[in-house]
């Protein structure tokens, strides 16, 4: 699903997203899907209906086993939610949906440890149910970058313009970098016995995120070692923030019924529902001491129609490159990012913190109030 979704970003420039966060949110909703709606979601997620609840619960618990990573999901509703649905998702909290979203915004702040301060969208009066997933990581490197080694270095953006940006430097052992197809991958491990793994992915000049980022989770038997005894790593500090209206991309991912009057979520509530919006906001920061990342994925539902069933190689990330944060197993893409413009890192080395994120960009044009009866 992550690879299919990344293809939908096309040539949009910089972004950060959470494939795992989107899968968890849609998977929890898919647990209540039936008929053709369940079939569509199963084709995208691999699960739907009764087996989705078990898969979402077990996956969230596996992810929570990664040090410094927290996963949380909660549902707010104005309609009855079947007890069987609630009991099938024991780690998800349920509560009433009020007239304002202050409670939800407060939950987002707490669940992301302040990295995101509110839901990325406004909940409208017609919203009957809101399912929100939060994924947050705050981790230190197993081997930090030395701040005094951070210095300006050239970075060539996607337009071919060269900029001088603060760039961190350190040595890697040969096993911490490899080739995967046409891409070069460097792995930075986070502290802890089950620390997250951050992989920096550099493709050939001109390659886009859909071609490059999947190399971060390519099978081990597809890797080839670099022909060197040591690797000198040079990577710019970066801070990315993206708000994505996933709803616009669902048709290209094969999901049509769930967002239409044909939607069948009869395993979730006796009230007919259809998905009105799927939105994700994600942030990622990489600095000398560690990595911070968070994502909030919201699925909103409105009233639906009737149900229908020592040689040294220098590996410098000095042009567009990808960043993928994986769980401790090194298999699940928690966060995926693409840096093609000038990295927005802090101008000076940091001494005792990872820093703050830039202010969020304006919401995309797709976030217009939905007028009942006029579509969305």
N, C-alpha and C positions, 0 to 999 in steps of 0.2 A: 504494500500500500504506500509506503514511503517513497519508493521509486516512482510509482504512478503519479503521486501528488507532486513530486519535485518537477516532473515533466510539465505540469500545468503552470509552473512559475514562469516558464519561457525565458525571455530576456528582460526581466523586470529590474535588473540591477541588484543591489544589496537586499538581503532578507535574512531573517532567522525564523524558524518554525519548529514545531515539535511533532514529528510523526507519531511518537508513542502517545503523546497527550491527545491527539486527534483520534487515534485508534481506541483509546480507553473511553473517551466521551461517546463516540459513535457506537462502540461496542455495548456500553451500558444502555443506550437507547434501543439498539438492535435486540437486546434481550426481551423487549416487549413487542417486537415486530412479528407479524404473522403473514402467511400467504406470499404474494408476489413481492411485497415490501421486504420481507425477510430474505427472499431469494436474491434480490438486488444487493442488500447489505452483506449477505454472505459472500457474494462474488467479490466484493471489495475488501471485507474484513477477514474473511475466512471462517467466521462464526455468525450466527444469528439465532433468534428464538431461544429455546431453553438452554442450548449449549453455550450461548454468548455470556450468560451470567457467570457460569463457572469459569470460563476463560478470562473474563475481565477480573474476577476476584483473584484467581491464581496468578495472573500476570502482574497485577498491582502489588501483590505480596512478594513476588520475585524481585520486582524493581525496588521495593522498599528494603531489600537486602543489600542494596548498593549503599556504601557509606556516604553520608552527607546528602542523600537524596530522599526527598519526601514526596509522597503521592496522596492526594485526597480528592474525593468526589462527593458532591452533595446535590440533592434535588429539592427544589422549592415548587409547590404546585397550588393551584386554586381549585383543583378537581380531585376526586378520589383516585388513589393509586392502589392497585390490587395488593393485598397482603402477600400473595404468592410471589409477586414481583419484588417487593421489599425484602422478603425473607431470602430470595435467591441471590440478593446482593447485600450480604450482611455487613460489608465494610463501608457502605454508602449511607450517609445520613439523609433523612427526609424531614421536611418541615413545610409550613404554610407559606405561600407567596403573598406578601403584603402589598399595600398600595404604592410603596416606594421601595427602592432597592438598597437602602442604607445597610441592611443586615447582610445582603450579599456582598456589597463592597467591603464591609468590615471582614467578612470571611475570606475574601480574596487577599486582603492585606495580611491577615494572619497566616493563611495557607502558603503564601509566597514569601513569608518573612520580610514583608515590606518592599520586595522588588517590584511588585505591581500593586498599585494603590486602589484599583477599582475594576469592575467589570468593563470590558472594552466597548460595551454598547448599553443603550438605555432600554429597559424593559417597558413595553407598551401595555396599555390596559387590556388589549386583546390577547396577550400572552397568558396561556393557561398553565404552562410548565416550563421550568428552566433547570437544565442539568448542567452543572459546572464542574470541570476537572481542573485540578491544579497540580503542576509538576515543578519542583524547585530543587536546585542544587547549589550549595555553597561549599566549595572544597578547596583545600590547599594542594599545591603540587607536592608530589613525593620528593622531587628535587626542584626547589624554586629557582627561578632566574635571579641572577645577581643584579641588583638595581644599578650598580655603577657601570655595568656593561651595556645598559640601554643607551643607545645613541641614535641620532638621525641617520637614516639610510634610505636609498631610493626605493620608491614603490611606483610601478607603472600601472595606471588604472586601465579600465576596459576601453577607454578612448585613445589610449596610447600616450597619455600625458604623464610625465615623470614628476613625482612629488617627493620631498624629504619628510619622512614620518618617523616617530619614535619606534625603534626596533629593538626587541629583546634578543639576547644571544645566550646559547649554552651548548654544550657537547652532548651528543646522544651516543649510546652504544649501538653497534651494528644491528642488534635485534630489535631496536626501537624505531627502525625505519626500513621500508621495503618498497618495491615496485608492485603495483597491482594493475595489470594491463598497461595502459599508457600513462597512468598516474603514479606519482610518488607520494607515499604516505609516511608521516612521522607520528609516533604515539607518545603522548605525555600522560603519565599515570598520576592520579590523585592519591593523596595520602590515605592510609587505612588498609586493612587486610582485604577488604572488598571495595576498594576505591574505584570510582568511575574512570573511564579511559577517554581521553580527548585525542582525536586523530585529525591532523592537519593534512589536507589533500590538495596536491598541486597537479593539475592536468597540463597537457600541451598548450602552447599559446593559442588563444581563441576558443578553447573548449568552454562549454557552459556548465552550469550546476547539475543538470540532469545527466550529463556524461561523466562528471567528475566525482560528485559526492557519493554515489553508491560504491565507489572503490573503498570507502571507509569500512564497509561491512561485507566486503567480498570474502568468500570462503578462504580459509587458510591455505588450501591447496592451490589457489590461484596466485599466491604471492611468490615473488622471487627476491632474494636478498640484494642489497646494493653492493656493488663491488668496491668495498672500502673497509678499513679497520675502524674508522670513526666517522661521525657525521657532525658537522658544524651547523647548528640550527639557527636561523635568523627569522623571526616572526614578529610582525608589528603588533603592538597593543591594539585592541579593538573593543568597541562597544556598539552593539546593534540592537535595534528595537523595531518590531514589525507588527502591524495589525492587519490580519488577513480575513477577508470575507470568504470563508470556505464555501458558502452556499452557492456562489457563482461558479464554482469548480465542480460541484457534485455531479451535474449531468455528464461532464467529460469523464468522470470516474464511474459512470454507469448507474448512478443513483437518480432515479426520476420519480418513482411512485412516492417515496417518503416525503417529498416536498410538494405533493399535489393532493387534490381531494381523493385520489385513489389510495392514499396511505392507509395502512392497516397496522395500528399499534394496539390491537385489542388484547394483547397480553400485558399491557401496562395499565390501562384504565378503561372503565366502561364508557368514558366519553370519547367520541371520535377526535383524533388529533392528526395534525400534519406538521412537519418541521417547517418553521418559518425562517430561522436563521441559524447558521453555524459559523461562529466567529472565534478566532484565536488571536491572542496577543502574546508575543514572546520576546524575551530579552536575553542577551548573551554578552558577557564581558570576560575578556582574557587579559590578565596582567601578570606582573612579576611573581606574585605570591600564589595565584590560583585562578580559579574559574568560578563565575557566578552565572546562573542561568535559571530562568523561570518561564513558565507558559501557563496561561489560563485559556481553556477551551470551553465555550458556552454553546449549548444546543437549546434553542427556544422552540416551543411548540405552541400552535394556535389551534382554534377549532378546525376540525377537518371535515371531509365529506363522509358519505356512508362507507363503511368498511367493505372491502372486496378481498375475498380469500387470496691499520695505520696508513693506509692510503686514506686520505680524507676527502670526502666529497662535501661541498657546501650546499646545503638545502635551504635556500632563501625564499621565503614567501613574499616576493617583491612584485607580484602582479596578481590578478584575480585568483582567489583560492577559496577552498571550502574548509569548514570546520564542522566536525561531527562529534557530539558527546554521546557515548554509549554507556550502557549499564556495565556492571562489573564483569559480566560474561563476555563483553566485547561483541555482542551480537545484535542488541536492540538499539536502534537510533533514537535516543531520547530527544536530542536537539540537532538540527542541521542548519547550517548558515552558509551564506555566500557573500564574500567581500570583494566587490569589484571597483568601488570608488575609493576615495582617500579614507583610510581607517580613522575612525573617530576615537582614538585612544587619548589618554591624558597626555599633556605636553611634557611632563617631568616624571621621573621614576617615583614610584610610591614607596613609602617606608613602612607603613603599619596598617594598610587597609587595601581593599581591592578597588575602591572608588565607587562612584555613583553612575547611574545610567543617564544618557541624555534625555531631555524631555520627550514625551511621546509625540509623534507626528500627528497632524490633523487626521481625523477619521476619513477613510476613503469616500468618494461620492456615493457609493452604494448604500451608505448608512443614512438613508432618508426615512423619515417617519412613515410607517405603513398606515395608510388610510383604509379602514375596514371596507371591504367590497371592491377596492381598487387594485388589489394584488400587492406584491412586495418587490 
